[in-house]
Structures are given as C-alpha cells and as structure tokens.
C-alpha cells in the first residue's frame, strides 16, 4: 500500500541557493532529499516516486488545519490521484507560491497543483493534462447602486486588468467576440485587490473582476458600498507538469477524466466549496484566449 507523504520545504534557503547560482537547492535543511524529475526514485516494489508541489495558505484549496495537517480541495484531488495511479507514489510538498515554479524549473518537483491556468507562456515551458481539475467562477464587483449585472452591461464601461494576467487575455477575448459591446480595459500593474475595489467604489472604474471568496474576505474588512454580480466568467484550472513528464502527465489526465465521469470531482467540490462547480459552471467556459 502506498504511503502519501507531506513535507514543508525551507524554500527561502532553497531560493537563496538558487540565486547564488547552484544548480538546485539542497533538501538537507528539511531532512528531505528530493530527486529531480529525470532521476525519480523507485520504491522496492517498482513504484516511482513523484514530487508534487502545492501551497498551504489558500483555503479551501490548500491550507493547514488546526493540527498542522495539509488539507483542502487540491490535496484531496492529489490523494485520489495517488490512489488511482498505482505505478506512482506521491511525495507532496508545500511551499510559498513563488517557490513552486522555481522548484519545478530546478527539477525538484515533477508537478505543481495550485489552481493554474493554461496561459500561452506556460504552455511553452510546461505540460498540462487535457482534463482540468477545478473551475474558478468569477463575478463583477460593482457599486451597490450600479445596474451592471453582466459582461454585456460593461459595454463602454471601465475595468482594471494586469496585462500579464490570464484574466486580461479573457477580457480581450470577450471584446474580440463582441464587437460593439467592448468594455474599456485599463492596463494596471501592482494594483492590490483592496485598491481595485476602492477604485470601483469611488467611480474611477465601473467594475472589478473577482472571486466570491476574495470579495467576501476583502470587502468585509474594507466595508465598501459594493455588491457582487452573478458569475460572468469561469476559468478552467490545471495541474502543471515538468516538460519531461509526458507519461506522468498523460496518466494523470486519464485519471482526472475518470474522476470527472464517475462524479468524484463533483463530490470533492461539494465537500470543499459547498457546491458542485462542475455541473453549475462547466457550460460557462466559453471565454478563452486564442492559442
């Protein structure tokens, strides 16, 4: 029987070592000797160990419970994948989001699970399964007296977006597909979610594209006179694999398809999100940038 392992890396030390020019960071600080994707260790029964990176501070996706145990939707999906992929054993490590891609590039991780989208830049360097494992529905945060309820209502209205973000590409794709109904996309960088909400509240822009959980948390602290529309866009999110993990990626994709078909993903979504996001929002994955 496979034993799943959860480890916390000393990522700051690793990043410092990488910055100093080392080929990879040593796992000795955490009492852990991570293998590269090219020389993944095999157990006595021939099962190949795969090193998986995730986070620990983004509930309900990945977080530490009151006992310091790694929990969340992403973790539950990984555990189910580990159980179904008998030829692999998952070594699950959690670290800061900024360290995940660095560790993947350094060969310390074989796969990352952290609600990632298939951006064009990422597809040039990494592998993605055909099957997404989660959906992220987004709504518009608008003033309480606003009559904006949909993207159609955003014609001629202003919205902030970071040009380097996938959501910017989605907004551009919406404009391209709806001539005469284009929203005005204001390019911004380093604008915090809180400041973005404040610009909506004071009328600098008409709406902010956001997630329900983010709105509930941030605006509860700000106390701005804002409301949230129904879902207007949905991102399909994926696990991301090192470029030399084709076989592992394909195996995971097949298992994820089976988990979608047999209702496992919907069951886990209900457990962690309180709703089956797949049955509710799968038909809304319609705004996608051109490849």
C-alpha positions as CSV (number, residue, x, y, z in Angstrom):
1,X,0.0,0.0,0.0
2,X,1.4,3.4,-0.9
3,X,2.1,5.9,1.8
4,X,1.5,9.5,1.0
5,X,4.0,12.0,2.4
6,X,3.6,15.7,3.1
7,X,6.7,17.9,3.5
8,X,7.3,21.6,4.1
9,X,10.4,22.8,2.3
10,X,12.7,25.6,3.6
11,X,12.0,27.5,0.4
12,X,13.8,30.7,1.4
13,X,17.1,28.8,1.8
14,X,16.5,27.0,-1.5
15,X,15.8,30.2,-3.3
16,X,18.9,31.8,-1.9
17,X,20.9,28.8,-3.0
18,X,19.4,29.1,-6.5
19,X,20.1,32.8,-6.6
20,X,23.7,32.1,-5.7
21,X,24.0,30.0,-8.8
22,X,23.6,26.5,-7.5
23,X,22.0,24.0,-9.9
24,X,19.4,23.0,-7.4
25,X,18.6,23.6,-3.7
26,X,19.6,21.1,-1.1
27,X,16.8,19.3,0.8
28,X,19.0,18.6,3.8
29,X,17.6,21.6,5.7
30,X,14.2,19.9,5.8
31,X,15.6,16.4,6.3
32,X,14.5,15.6,2.8
33,X,16.4,14.5,-0.4
34,X,14.2,15.4,-3.3
35,X,15.1,13.7,-6.6
36,X,14.9,15.5,-9.9
37,X,12.2,14.6,-12.4
38,X,14.9,13.0,-14.5
39,X,16.0,10.6,-11.8
40,X,12.9,10.0,-9.7
41,X,13.5,7.3,-7.1
42,X,11.7,4.0,-7.2
43,X,10.5,2.0,-4.2
44,X,11.2,-1.6,-3.6
45,X,8.1,-2.7,-5.4
46,X,8.9,-0.7,-8.5
47,X,6.6,2.3,-7.8
48,X,8.1,5.6,-9.0
49,X,8.1,8.5,-6.5
50,X,6.8,11.7,-7.9
51,X,7.5,15.0,-6.1
52,X,4.4,17.3,-6.1
53,X,4.3,20.9,-5.1
54,X,1.3,22.8,-3.6
55,X,0.6,25.6,-1.2
56,X,-0.6,25.8,2.4
57,X,-2.3,29.2,2.8
58,X,-5.2,29.4,0.2
59,X,-8.3,27.8,1.8
60,X,-10.4,26.0,0.7
61,X,-7.8,24.8,-1.9
62,X,-4.8,24.1,0.2
63,X,-4.3,25.0,3.9
64,X,-3.0,23.7,7.2
65,X,-5.7,22.7,9.7
66,X,-5.7,23.2,13.5
67,X,-3.3,20.2,13.8
68,X,-0.9,21.5,11.2
69,X,-2.1,18.9,8.6
70,X,-2.2,19.8,4.9
71,X,-5.9,19.9,3.8
72,X,-8.1,21.3,1.1
73,X,-9.6,20.5,-2.3
74,X,-6.2,20.4,-4.1
75,X,-4.9,17.9,-1.5
76,X,-8.0,15.7,-1.7
77,X,-7.6,15.6,-5.5
78,X,-4.0,14.7,-5.3
79,X,-4.7,11.9,-2.7
80,X,-7.3,10.4,-5.0
81,X,-4.9,10.6,-8.0
82,X,-2.2,8.9,-5.9
83,X,-4.6,6.1,-5.0
84,X,-5.6,5.6,-8.7
85,X,-2.1,5.8,-10.2
86,X,-0.7,2.6,-8.8
87,X,2.6,3.0,-10.7
88,X,3.4,6.2,-8.8
89,X,3.8,7.3,-5.2
90,X,3.2,11.0,-4.4
91,X,5.6,13.0,-2.2
92,X,3.6,16.1,-1.6
93,X,5.5,19.2,-0.5
94,X,4.0,22.6,0.4
95,X,5.8,25.9,-0.1
96,X,5.2,29.5,-1.0
97,X,3.5,30.1,-4.3
98,X,6.6,32.0,-5.6
99,X,8.8,29.0,-5.0
100,X,6.7,26.4,-6.9
101,X,7.7,27.2,-10.4
102,X,11.3,27.8,-9.3
103,X,11.4,24.3,-7.8
104,X,9.7,22.9,-10.9
105,X,12.4,24.5,-13.1
106,X,15.2,23.3,-10.8
107,X,14.0,19.7,-11.2
108,X,13.0,19.3,-7.6
109,X,9.3,19.0,-8.5
110,X,7.6,16.9,-11.1
111,X,4.2,18.6,-10.9
112,X,2.6,21.6,-9.3
113,X,-1.0,21.8,-8.1
114,X,-2.1,25.4,-7.3
115,X,-5.1,26.5,-9.4
116,X,-3.1,27.3,-12.5
117,X,-4.4,28.3,-15.9
118,X,-3.0,27.2,-19.3
119,X,-1.5,30.6,-20.3
120,X,0.4,30.7,-23.6
121,X,3.6,31.4,-21.8
122,X,3.2,28.4,-19.5
123,X,2.3,26.1,-22.4
124,X,5.7,26.9,-24.0
125,X,7.6,25.6,-21.0
126,X,5.4,23.0,-19.2
127,X,2.9,20.2,-19.8
128,X,-0.8,20.3,-18.9
129,X,-3.3,17.4,-18.8
130,X,-6.2,17.6,-21.2
131,X,-8.6,17.4,-18.3
132,X,-8.9,20.4,-15.9
133,X,-9.3,19.5,-12.2
134,X,-11.1,22.6,-11.0
135,X,-13.2,25.6,-12.1
136,X,-12.8,29.1,-10.8
137,X,-16.0,31.2,-11.3
138,X,-15.6,35.0,-11.3
139,X,-18.1,37.8,-10.9
140,X,-18.0,41.5,-11.1
141,X,-17.7,43.7,-8.0
142,X,-19.7,46.9,-8.7
143,X,-21.2,49.8,-6.7
144,X,-24.4,48.9,-4.9
145,X,-26.3,51.4,-7.0
146,X,-24.9,50.1,-10.3
147,X,-27.2,48.5,-12.9
148,X,-24.3,46.3,-14.2
149,X,-25.2,42.7,-13.9
150,X,-23.3,41.0,-16.8
151,X,-20.5,41.5,-19.2
152,X,-23.0,42.8,-21.8
153,X,-23.7,45.6,-19.4
154,X,-20.0,46.5,-19.4
155,X,-20.2,47.9,-22.9
156,X,-18.2,51.2,-22.9
157,X,-17.5,50.8,-19.1
158,X,-14.1,50.7,-17.5
159,X,-12.4,47.7,-15.8
160,X,-8.8,47.3,-14.5
161,X,-6.7,44.4,-15.6
162,X,-3.0,43.5,-15.3
163,X,-1.7,42.8,-18.9
164,X,0.4,39.9,-17.6
165,X,-2.7,38.2,-16.1
166,X,-4.7,35.5,-17.8
167,X,-7.9,37.4,-16.9
168,X,-6.6,40.3,-19.1
169,X,-6.5,37.9,-22.0
170,X,-10.0,36.7,-21.2
171,X,-11.3,40.2,-21.2
172,X,-9.6,40.9,-24.6
173,X,-11.2,37.7,-25.9
174,X,-14.6,38.9,-24.8
175,X,-14.1,42.2,-26.6
176,X,-12.9,40.5,-29.7
177,X,-16.0,38.2,-29.7
178,X,-18.5,41.1,-29.1
179,X,-17.8,44.0,-31.4
180,X,-19.9,47.0,-30.4
181,X,-20.1,45.8,-26.8
182,X,-16.4,46.2,-25.8
183,X,-15.5,47.1,-22.3
184,X,-12.6,49.6,-21.8
185,X,-9.7,47.6,-20.3
186,X,-7.4,49.8,-18.2
187,X,-3.9,48.3,-18.0
188,X,-2.6,48.3,-14.4
189,X,0.3,46.7,-12.6
190,X,0.8,46.2,-8.9
191,X,-2.7,47.2,-8.0
192,X,-3.9,45.3,-4.9
193,X,-7.3,43.7,-4.7
194,X,-8.3,46.2,-2.0
195,X,-7.2,49.2,-4.0
196,X,-9.0,47.8,-7.0
197,X,-12.3,47.6,-5.0
198,X,-11.7,51.2,-3.8
199,X,-11.4,52.4,-7.4
200,X,-14.8,50.8,-8.1
201,X,-16.3,52.4,-5.0
202,X,-15.0,55.9,-5.9
203,X,-16.1,55.7,-9.5
204,X,-12.6,55.5,-11.2
205,X,-13.7,52.3,-12.9
206,X,-17.0,50.6,-13.2
207,X,-16.3,47.1,-12.1
208,X,-13.6,44.7,-10.8
209,X,-13.4,41.0,-11.9
210,X,-13.1,39.0,-8.8
211,X,-13.9,35.7,-6.9
212,X,-16.7,35.3,-4.4
213,X,-14.3,34.2,-1.6
214,X,-12.0,37.1,-2.3
215,X,-14.8,39.6,-2.3
216,X,-16.3,38.2,0.9
217,X,-12.9,38.4,2.7
218,X,-11.5,41.7,1.4
219,X,-14.7,43.8,1.4
220,X,-15.6,42.6,4.8
221,X,-12.5,44.4,6.0
222,X,-13.0,47.5,3.8
223,X,-16.7,47.9,4.3
224,X,-17.2,49.5,0.8
225,X,-20.6,50.0,-0.6
226,X,-20.2,47.3,-3.2
227,X,-22.1,44.2,-4.4
228,X,-21.3,41.1,-6.5
229,X,-23.0,40.1,-9.7
230,X,-23.7,36.6,-10.7
231,X,-20.9,34.6,-12.3
232,X,-19.8,36.2,-15.6
233,X,-16.6,34.2,-16.4
234,X,-15.1,30.8,-15.5
235,X,-11.5,29.8,-15.6
236,X,-10.6,26.1,-16.0
237,X,-7.6,25.4,-13.9
238,X,-5.0,22.6,-14.2
239,X,-2.1,20.8,-12.6
240,X,1.2,21.7,-14.3
241,X,4.0,19.2,-15.1
242,X,7.7,19.5,-15.9
243,X,8.4,19.3,-19.6
244,X,10.0,15.9,-19.4
245,X,7.0,14.3,-17.6
246,X,4.9,13.4,-20.6
247,X,4.0,9.9,-19.4
248,X,3.1,11.1,-15.9
249,X,1.0,13.9,-17.3
250,X,-0.9,11.6,-19.6
251,X,-1.6,9.1,-16.8
252,X,-2.9,11.9,-14.6
253,X,-5.1,13.3,-17.3
254,X,-6.7,9.9,-17.9
255,X,-7.3,9.5,-14.1
256,X,-8.8,13.0,-13.9
257,X,-11.2,12.2,-16.8
258,X,-12.3,9.1,-14.9
259,X,-12.8,11.2,-11.7
260,X,-14.9,13.7,-13.7
261,X,-17.0,10.9,-15.3
262,X,-17.7,9.0,-12.1
263,X,-18.6,12.1,-10.1
264,X,-15.5,12.1,-7.8
265,X,-14.5,15.7,-8.6
266,X,-18.1,16.9,-8.1
267,X,-18.2,15.1,-4.7
268,X,-15.0,16.7,-3.6
269,X,-16.2,20.1,-4.9
270,X,-19.3,19.8,-2.8
271,X,-17.2,18.9,0.2
272,X,-14.9,21.9,0.0
273,X,-16.9,24.5,-1.9
274,X,-20.4,23.7,-0.8
275,X,-21.5,23.2,-4.4
276,X,-20.7,21.1,-7.5
277,X,-18.9,23.7,-9.5
278,X,-18.6,21.3,-12.5
279,X,-22.4,20.9,-13.0
280,X,-23.0,24.5,-12.3
281,X,-20.3,26.3,-14.4
282,X,-18.9,23.9,-17.0
283,X,-21.0,25.4,-19.7
284,X,-19.6,28.9,-18.9
285,X,-16.1,28.1,-20.0
286,X,-16.7,30.0,-23.2
287,X,-14.3,33.0,-22.9
288,X,-10.9,31.7,-23.9
289,X,-8.0,33.5,-25.4
290,X,-6.8,32.3,-28.8
291,X,-3.8,29.9,-28.6
